């Protein structure tokens, strides 16, 4: 998998590096971090929406109203990945 942030600062994960490179607004990083297969990382089997520029993440939904706030720093692997794609 390849992780990157888009022009809005949202983190995505895709299987093909060339797709990531076309869509990235910053570095593209190869990773083994779990993914839902829908273009986003996964934690505890749920989609995690990561907003790199804001340093915020929500588990199961893409807003505070629909998802549970997730502390990026509580997951060392995710934190390191987010820092690499900033």
MOPAC internal coordinates of N, CA, C and O (Angstrom, degrees):
PM7 1SCF
backbone

  N    0.0000 0     0.00 0     0.00 0    0    0    0
  C    1.4511 1     0.00 0     0.00 0    1    0    0
  C    1.5235 1   108.86 1     0.00 0    2    1    0
  O    1.2310 1   122.07 1   -26.21 1    3    2    1
  N    1.3377 1   113.64 1   153.79 1    3    2    1
  C    1.4540 1   120.82 1   178.39 1    5    3    2
  C    1.5231 1   108.55 1  -126.75 1    6    5    3
  O    1.2310 1   120.94 1   -51.20 1    7    6    5
  N    1.3246 1   115.80 1   128.80 1    7    6    5
  C    1.4555 1   121.71 1  -178.92 1    9    7    6
  C    1.5222 1   109.63 1  -104.78 1   10    9    7
  O    1.2310 1   121.39 1   -33.35 1   11   10    9
  N    1.3360 1   114.94 1   146.65 1   11   10    9
  C    1.4612 1   121.26 1   177.20 1   13   11   10
  C    1.5182 1   108.56 1  -161.31 1   14   13   11
  O    1.2310 1   120.83 1   -13.38 1   15   14   13
  N    1.3320 1   116.02 1   166.62 1   15   14   13
  C    1.4634 1   119.48 1   171.43 1   17   15   14
  C    1.5188 1   107.26 1  -110.19 1   18   17   15
  O    1.2310 1   121.25 1   -34.57 1   19   18   17
  N    1.3317 1   115.21 1   145.43 1   19   18   17
  C    1.4642 1   120.17 1   179.05 1   21   19   18
  C    1.5293 1   109.95 1   -86.71 1   22   21   19
  O    1.2310 1   120.30 1     3.46 1   23   22   21
  N    1.3185 1   117.03 1  -176.54 1   23   22   21
  C    1.4657 1   120.93 1  -175.86 1   25   23   22
  C    1.5252 1   112.81 1   -65.03 1   26   25   23
  O    1.2310 1   120.11 1   164.61 1   27   26   25
  N    1.3145 1   117.40 1   -15.39 1   27   26   25
  C    1.4590 1   121.38 1   177.54 1   29   27   26
  C    1.5312 1   112.13 1   -95.09 1   30   29   27
  O    1.2310 1   120.54 1   174.95 1   31   30   29
  N    1.3428 1   116.57 1    -5.05 1   31   30   29
  C    1.4617 1   121.43 1   179.97 1   33   31   30
  C    1.5079 1   114.63 1    91.51 1   34   33   31
  O    1.2310 1   120.06 1  -171.40 1   35   34   33
  N    1.3354 1   117.49 1     8.60 1   35   34   33
  C    1.4597 1   121.34 1   179.75 1   37   35   34
  C    1.5283 1   109.88 1   -85.95 1   38   37   35
  O    1.2310 1   120.59 1   -46.77 1   39   38   37
  N    1.3176 1   116.48 1   133.23 1   39   38   37
  C    1.4669 1   121.47 1   179.65 1   41   39   38
  C    1.5258 1   110.51 1   -78.43 1   42   41   39
  O    1.2310 1   121.40 1   -43.06 1   43   42   41
  N    1.3269 1   114.92 1   136.94 1   43   42   41
  C    1.4627 1   121.65 1   176.52 1   45   43   42
  C    1.5180 1   109.30 1  -131.65 1   46   45   43
  O    1.2310 1   120.99 1   -20.50 1   47   46   45
  N    1.3314 1   115.71 1   159.50 1   47   46   45
  C    1.4584 1   122.18 1   176.36 1   49   47   46
  C    1.5183 1   108.68 1  -135.62 1   50   49   47
  O    1.2310 1   121.29 1   -51.13 1   51   50   49
  N    1.3304 1   115.13 1   128.87 1   51   50   49
  C    1.4608 1   121.11 1  -179.05 1   53   51   50
  C    1.5222 1   109.75 1  -135.74 1   54   53   51
  O    1.2310 1   121.04 1   -18.54 1   55   54   53
  N    1.3260 1   115.62 1   161.46 1   55   54   53
  C    1.4645 1   120.48 1  -178.56 1   57   55   54
  C    1.5244 1   113.17 1   -81.25 1   58   57   55
  O    1.2310 1   120.19 1   149.71 1   59   58   57
  N    1.3326 1   117.24 1   -30.29 1   59   58   57
  C    1.4646 1   119.89 1  -174.34 1   61   59   58
  C    1.5269 1   111.19 1  -103.89 1   62   61   59
  O    1.2310 1   121.23 1   -54.95 1   63   62   61
  N    1.3207 1   115.25 1   125.05 1   63   62   61
  C    1.4653 1   121.60 1  -177.67 1   65   63   62
  C    1.5240 1   111.91 1   -59.21 1   66   65   63
  O    1.2310 1   120.38 1   141.01 1   67   66   65
  N    1.3334 1   116.89 1   -38.99 1   67   66   65
  C    1.4648 1   119.43 1  -177.47 1   69   67   66
  C    1.5355 1   111.44 1   -64.98 1   70   69   67
  O    1.2310 1   120.22 1   147.98 1   71   70   69
  N    1.3126 1   117.19 1   -32.02 1   71   70   69
  C    1.4661 1   120.47 1   176.35 1   73   71   70
  C    1.5258 1   109.19 1   -66.99 1   74   73   71
  O    1.2310 1   120.68 1   135.30 1   75   74   73
  N    1.3126 1   116.31 1   -44.70 1   75   74   73
  C    1.4675 1   120.81 1   178.78 1   77   75   74
  C    1.5259 1   110.69 1   -61.34 1   78   77   75
  O    1.2310 1   120.50 1   135.99 1   79   78   77
  N    1.3120 1   116.64 1   -44.01 1   79   78   77
  C    1.4638 1   120.54 1  -178.19 1   81   79   78
  C    1.5246 1   111.83 1   -63.85 1   82   81   79
  O    1.2310 1   120.03 1   144.10 1   83   82   81
  N    1.3202 1   117.55 1   -35.90 1   83   82   81
  C    1.4717 1   121.09 1   178.46 1   85   83   82
  C    1.5283 1   112.09 1   -69.40 1   86   85   83
  O    1.2310 1   120.57 1   148.72 1   87   86   85
  N    1.3108 1   116.51 1   -31.28 1   87   86   85
  C    1.4564 1   121.10 1  -172.58 1   89   87   86
  C    1.5306 1   114.11 1  -100.98 1   90   89   87
  O    1.2310 1   120.11 1   167.53 1   91   90   89
  N    1.3197 1   117.39 1   -12.47 1   91   90   89
  C    1.4603 1   121.40 1  -172.07 1   93   91   90
  C    1.5223 1   113.21 1   -75.58 1   94   93   91
  O    1.2310 1   121.58 1   -36.83 1   95   94   93
  N    1.3204 1   114.57 1   143.17 1   95   94   93
  C    1.4598 1   122.62 1   170.62 1   97   95   94
  C    1.5237 1   106.28 1  -115.45 1   98   97   95
  O    1.2310 1   121.10 1  -120.29 1   99   98   97
  N    1.3207 1   115.51 1    59.71 1   99   98   97
  C    1.4566 1   121.95 1  -176.08 1  101   99   98
  C    1.5138 1   108.94 1   148.06 1  102  101   99
  O    1.2310 1   120.78 1    14.86 1  103  102  101
  N    1.3349 1   116.11 1  -165.14 1  103  102  101
  C    1.4663 1   120.24 1  -177.74 1  105  103  102
  C    1.5207 1   113.94 1   -63.57 1  106  105  103
  O    1.2310 1   121.31 1   -27.44 1  107  106  105
  N    1.3281 1   115.09 1   152.56 1  107  106  105
  C    1.4655 1   123.43 1   172.45 1  109  107  106
  C    1.5255 1   105.81 1  -111.62 1  110  109  107
  O    1.2310 1   120.66 1   -50.93 1  111  110  109
  N    1.3253 1   116.34 1   129.07 1  111  110  109
  C    1.4647 1   121.39 1  -174.67 1  113  111  110
  C    1.5257 1   110.01 1  -124.25 1  114  113  111
  O    1.2310 1   120.99 1   -50.17 1  115  114  113
  N    1.3276 1   115.70 1   129.83 1  115  114  113
  C    1.4706 1   119.91 1   174.52 1  117  115  114
  C    1.5237 1   108.42 1   -75.89 1  118  117  115
  O    1.2310 1   120.65 1   -42.26 1  119  118  117
  N    1.3346 1   116.36 1   137.74 1  119  118  117
  C    1.4617 1   120.34 1  -175.44 1  121  119  118
  C    1.5248 1   111.77 1  -149.76 1  122  121  119
  O    1.2310 1   121.38 1   -21.49 1  123  122  121
  N    1.3153 1   114.96 1   158.51 1  123  122  121
  C    1.4650 1   122.13 1   172.75 1  125  123  122
  C    1.5224 1   110.62 1  -107.62 1  126  125  123
  O    1.2310 1   120.29 1  -169.02 1  127  126  125
  N    1.3403 1   117.05 1    10.98 1  127  126  125
  C    1.4616 1   120.36 1  -179.49 1  129  127  126
  C    1.5257 1   108.85 1   -61.51 1  130  129  127
  O    1.2310 1   119.98 1   -39.45 1  131  130  129
  N    1.3190 1   117.64 1   140.55 1  131  130  129
  C    1.4781 1   120.11 1  -178.54 1  133  131  130
  C    1.5294 1   112.68 1   -60.55 1  134  133  131
  O    1.2310 1   121.42 1   -33.03 1  135  134  133
  N    1.3171 1   114.89 1   146.97 1  135  134  133
  C    1.4602 1   122.11 1   178.16 1  137  135  134
  C    1.5267 1   109.31 1  -131.70 1  138  137  135
  O    1.2310 1   121.23 1   -25.26 1  139  138  137
  N    1.3093 1   115.25 1   154.74 1  139  138  137
  C    1.4617 1   119.84 1   177.70 1  141  139  138
  C    1.5194 1   111.60 1   -81.54 1  142  141  139
  O    1.2310 1   120.24 1   167.97 1  143  142  141
  N    1.3311 1   117.15 1   -12.03 1  143  142  141
  C    1.4563 1   120.76 1  -174.85 1  145  143  142
  C    1.5148 1   111.83 1    85.79 1  146  145  143
  O    1.2310 1   120.52 1  -177.50 1  147  146  145
  N    1.3325 1   116.61 1     2.50 1  147  146  145
  C    1.4677 1   121.32 1   178.67 1  149  147  146
  C    1.5238 1   111.39 1  -110.39 1  150  149  147
  O    1.2310 1   120.61 1  -167.60 1  151  150  149
  N    1.3177 1   116.44 1    12.40 1  151  150  149
  C    1.4623 1   119.84 1   177.50 1  153  151  150
  C    1.5123 1   114.57 1    98.33 1  154  153  151
  O    1.2310 1   120.11 1  -174.98 1  155  154  153
  N    1.3269 1   117.39 1     5.02 1  155  154  153
  C    1.4543 1   121.23 1  -179.02 1  157  155  154
  C    1.5277 1   110.24 1  -128.67 1  158  157  155
  O    1.2310 1   120.22 1   -24.75 1  159  158  157
  N    1.3516 1   117.19 1   155.25 1  159  158  157
  C    1.4623 1   119.29 1   175.28 1  161  159  158
  C    1.5264 1   110.91 1   -67.94 1  162  161  159
  O    1.2310 1   121.48 1   -15.89 1  163  162  161
  N    1.3236 1   114.78 1   164.11 1  163  162  161
  C    1.4651 1   120.73 1   179.71 1  165  163  162
  C    1.5214 1   110.24 1  -129.03 1  166  165  163
  O    1.2310 1   121.29 1   -37.71 1  167  166  165
  N    1.3251 1   115.14 1   142.29 1  167  166  165
  C    1.4601 1   122.87 1   173.51 1  169  167  166
  C    1.5175 1   106.50 1  -134.78 1  170  169  167
  O    1.2310 1   121.00 1   -49.57 1  171  170  169
  N    1.3149 1   115.70 1   130.43 1  171  170  169
  C    1.4657 1   121.23 1  -179.54 1  173  171  170
  C    1.5307 1   111.01 1    55.70 1  174  173  171
  O    1.2310 1   120.49 1  -146.97 1  175  174  173
  N    1.3382 1   116.68 1    33.03 1  175  174  173
  C    1.4615 1   121.74 1   178.57 1  177  175  174
  C    1.5154 1   114.80 1    75.57 1  178  177  175
  O    1.2310 1   120.27 1  -173.75 1  179  178  177
  N    1.3327 1   117.08 1     6.25 1  179  178  177
  C    1.4667 1   121.10 1  -179.30 1  181  179  178
  C    1.5262 1   109.78 1  -113.64 1  182  181  179
  O    1.2310 1   121.20 1   -27.90 1  183  182  181
  N    1.3205 1   115.31 1   152.10 1  183  182  181
  C    1.4557 1   120.64 1   177.27 1  185  183  182
  C    1.5195 1   110.12 1   -66.87 1  186  185  183
  O    1.2310 1   121.58 1   -44.55 1  187  186  185
  N    1.3330 1   114.59 1   135.45 1  187  186  185
  C    1.4578 1   120.91 1   177.40 1  189  187  186
  C    1.5221 1   108.16 1  -115.71 1  190  189  187
  O    1.2310 1   120.82 1   -59.81 1  191  190  189
  N    1.3122 1   116.04 1   120.19 1  191  190  189
  C    1.4610 1   121.60 1   177.84 1  193  191  190
  C    1.5238 1   107.52 1   -95.63 1  194  193  191
  O    1.2310 1   120.74 1   -65.21 1  195  194  193
  N    1.3383 1   116.19 1   114.79 1  195  194  193
  C    1.4632 1   121.62 1  -176.36 1  197  195  194
  C    1.5237 1   109.06 1  -111.24 1  198  197  195
  O    1.2310 1   121.40 1   -55.42 1  199  198  197
  N    1.3201 1   114.93 1   124.58 1  199  198  197
  C    1.4635 1   121.89 1   177.40 1  201  199  198
  C    1.5233 1   107.30 1  -105.64 1  202  201  199
  O    1.2310 1   121.36 1   -85.54 1  203  202  201
  N    1.3239 1   115.01 1    94.46 1  203  202  201
  C    1.4597 1   122.98 1  -170.62 1  205  203  202
  C    1.5261 1   111.67 1   -57.92 1  206  205  203
  O    1.2310 1   119.92 1   130.44 1  207  206  205
  N    1.3219 1   117.75 1   -49.56 1  207  206  205
  C    1.4630 1   121.05 1  -175.62 1  209  207  206
  C    1.5229 1   112.82 1   -62.21 1  210  209  207
  O    1.2310 1   120.38 1   146.54 1  211  210  209
  N    1.3234 1   116.88 1   -33.46 1  211  210  209
  C    1.4615 1   121.45 1  -179.88 1  213  211  210
  C    1.5268 1   112.83 1   -90.18 1  214  213  211
  O    1.2310 1   120.53 1   164.97 1  215  214  213
  N    1.3288 1   116.58 1   -15.03 1  215  214  213
  C    1.4620 1   120.16 1  -177.35 1  217  215  214
  C    1.5188 1   112.83 1    69.65 1  218  217  215
  O    1.2310 1   120.69 1  -150.46 1  219  218  217
  N    1.3526 1   116.29 1    29.54 1  219  218  217
  C    1.4657 1   121.03 1  -178.24 1  221  219  218
  C    1.5257 1   110.19 1  -120.29 1  222  221  219
  O    1.2310 1   121.48 1   -24.80 1  223  222  221
  N    1.3261 1   114.77 1   155.20 1  223  222  221
  C    1.4596 1   120.53 1   177.34 1  225  223  222
  C    1.5230 1   109.10 1  -149.38 1  226  225  223
  O    1.2310 1   121.55 1   -29.84 1  227  226  225
  N    1.3379 1   114.63 1   150.16 1  227  226  225
  C    1.4622 1   121.55 1   179.49 1  229  227  226
  C    1.5216 1   109.20 1  -133.91 1  230  229  227
  O    1.2310 1   120.96 1   -48.23 1  231  230  229
  N    1.3123 1   115.78 1   131.77 1  231  230  229
  C    1.4541 1   122.58 1  -177.95 1  233  231  230
  C    1.5306 1   109.60 1   -95.56 1  234  233  231
  O    1.2310 1   121.17 1   -56.78 1  235  234  233
  N    1.3388 1   115.36 1   123.22 1  235  234  233
  C    1.4560 1   120.55 1   175.53 1  237  235  234
  C    1.5158 1   115.75 1    87.43 1  238  237  235
  O    1.2310 1   119.63 1   171.09 1  239  238  237
  N    1.3117 1   118.32 1    -8.91 1  239  238  237
  C    1.4580 1   122.80 1   178.97 1  241  239  238
  C    1.5161 1   109.28 1  -162.59 1  242  241  239
  O    1.2310 1   120.18 1   -20.82 1  243  242  241
  N    1.3097 1   117.26 1   159.18 1  243  242  241
  C    1.4605 1   118.93 1  -172.14 1  245  243  242
  C    1.5332 1   114.95 1   -96.45 1  246  245  243
  O    1.2310 1   120.01 1  -171.92 1  247  246  245
  N    1.3238 1   117.58 1     8.08 1  247  246  245
  C    1.4640 1   121.40 1   177.12 1  249  247  246
  C    1.5236 1   109.20 1  -140.40 1  250  249  247
  O    1.2310 1   120.12 1   -13.78 1  251  250  249
  N    1.3323 1   117.37 1   166.22 1  251  250  249
  C    1.4664 1   119.01 1   176.86 1  253  251  250
  C    1.5287 1   112.48 1   -61.22 1  254  253  251
  O    1.2310 1   120.38 1   153.17 1  255  254  253
  N    1.3142 1   116.88 1   -26.83 1  255  254  253
  C    1.4657 1   120.43 1  -179.78 1  257  255  254
  C    1.5303 1   113.09 1   -76.92 1  258  257  255
  O    1.2310 1   120.50 1   150.26 1  259  258  257
  N    1.3254 1   116.65 1   -29.74 1  259  258  257
  C    1.4715 1   119.82 1  -175.91 1  261  259  258
  C    1.5190 1   114.03 1  -107.56 1  262  261  259
  O    1.2310 1   120.20 1   164.65 1  263  262  261
  N    1.3266 1   117.22 1   -15.35 1  263  262  261
  C    1.4607 1   120.96 1  -179.14 1  265  263  262
  C    1.5162 1   111.34 1  -126.80 1  266  265  263
  O    1.2310 1   121.79 1    -9.55 1  267  266  265
  N    1.3221 1   114.18 1   170.45 1  267  266  265
  C    1.4585 1   121.11 1   178.42 1  269  267  266
  C    1.5288 1   107.66 1   -97.47 1  270  269  267
  O    1.2310 1   119.72 1   -53.50 1  271  270  269
  N    1.3489 1   118.14 1   126.50 1  271  270  269
  C    1.4687 1   119.02 1   177.43 1  273  271  270
  C    1.5304 1   110.41 1   -54.48 1  274  273  271
  O    1.2310 1   121.10 1   -42.93 1  275  274  273
  N    1.3261 1   115.49 1   137.07 1  275  274  273
  C    1.4664 1   121.44 1  -177.68 1  277  275  274
  C    1.5199 1   108.48 1  -124.26 1  278  277  275
  O    1.2310 1   120.58 1   -49.87 1  279  278  277
  N    1.3209 1   116.50 1   130.13 1  279  278  277
  C    1.4631 1   122.43 1  -179.99 1  281  279  278
  C    1.5315 1   109.51 1   -81.83 1  282  281  279
  O    1.2310 1   120.56 1   -74.32 1  283  282  281
  N    1.3123 1   116.53 1   105.68 1  283  282  281
  C    1.4704 1   121.91 1  -178.64 1  285  283  282
  C    1.5175 1   110.83 1   -56.25 1  286  285  283
  O    1.2310 1   120.41 1   139.73 1  287  286  285
  N    1.3226 1   116.82 1   -40.27 1  287  286  285
  C    1.4724 1   121.40 1  -177.09 1  289  287  286
  C    1.5283 1   112.58 1   -67.10 1  290  289  287
  O    1.2310 1   119.79 1   162.30 1  291  290  289
  N    1.3265 1   118.00 1   -17.70 1  291  290  289
  C    1.4696 1   120.38 1  -179.97 1  293  291  290
  C    1.5250 1   112.21 1   -74.34 1  294  293  291
  O    1.2310 1   120.42 1   168.97 1  295  294  293
  N    1.3250 1   116.81 1   -11.03 1  295  294  293
  C    1.4620 1   122.20 1  -179.54 1  297  295  294
  C    1.5277 1   107.20 1  -120.94 1  298  297  295
  O    1.2310 1   120.40 1   -77.65 1  299  298  297
  N    1.3280 1   116.84 1   102.35 1  299  298  297
  C    1.4692 1   121.68 1  -174.01 1  301  299  298
  C    1.5247 1   112.67 1   -57.59 1  302  301  299
  O    1.2310 1   120.12 1   139.08 1  303  302  301
  N    1.3292 1   117.38 1   -40.92 1  303  302  301
  C    1.4614 1   120.77 1  -179.27 1  305  303  302
  C    1.5304 1   111.02 1   -65.66 1  306  305  303
  O    1.2310 1   120.61 1   135.19 1  307  306  305
  N    1.3295 1   116.43 1   -44.81 1  307  306  305
  C    1.4683 1   120.65 1   178.84 1  309  307  306
  C    1.5185 1   110.18 1   -65.57 1  310  309  307
  O    1.2310 1   119.94 1   135.91 1  311  310  309
  N    1.3087 1   117.71 1   -44.09 1  311  310  309
  C    1.4620 1   121.63 1  -179.91 1  313  311  310
  C    1.5249 1   111.27 1   -58.20 1  314  313  311
  O    1.2310 1   120.65 1   134.63 1  315  314  313
  N    1.3284 1   116.37 1   -45.37 1  315  314  313
  C    1.4730 1   120.85 1   178.95 1  317  315  314
  C    1.5304 1   110.41 1   -63.13 1  318  317  315
  O    1.2310 1   120.19 1   139.12 1  319  318  317
  N    1.3213 1   117.24 1   -40.88 1  319  318  317
  C    1.4735 1   121.78 1   179.99 1  321  319  318
  C    1.5324 1   110.64 1   -64.49 1  322  321  319
  O    1.2310 1   120.40 1   134.19 1  323  322  321
  N    1.3155 1   116.83 1   -45.81 1  323  322  321
  C    1.4639 1   120.89 1   179.22 1  325  323  322
  C    1.5294 1   109.98 1   -60.57 1  326  325  323
  O    1.2310 1   120.23 1   138.37 1  327  326  325
  N    1.3158 1   117.17 1   -41.63 1  327  326  325
  C    1.4677 1   119.95 1   179.18 1  329  327  326
  C    1.5170 1   112.08 1   -64.20 1  330  329  327
  O    1.2310 1   119.81 1   148.87 1  331  330  329
  N    1.3142 1   117.97 1   -31.13 1  331  330  329
  C    1.4708 1   121.64 1   179.89 1  333  331  330
  C    1.5207 1   112.71 1   -74.14 1  334  333  331
  O    1.2310 1   119.60 1   151.94 1  335  334  333
  N    1.3264 1   118.37 1   -28.06 1  335  334  333
  C    1.4674 1   119.85 1  -177.05 1  337  335  334
  C    1.5270 1   113.06 1   -99.21 1  338  337  335
  O    1.2310 1   119.99 1  -176.66 1  339  338  337
  N    1.3188 1   117.63 1     3.34 1  339  338  337
  C    1.4775 1   120.98 1   179.71 1  341  339  338
  C    1.5047 1   110.95 1   -59.41 1  342  341  339
  O    1.2310 1   120.10 1   180.00 1  343  342  341

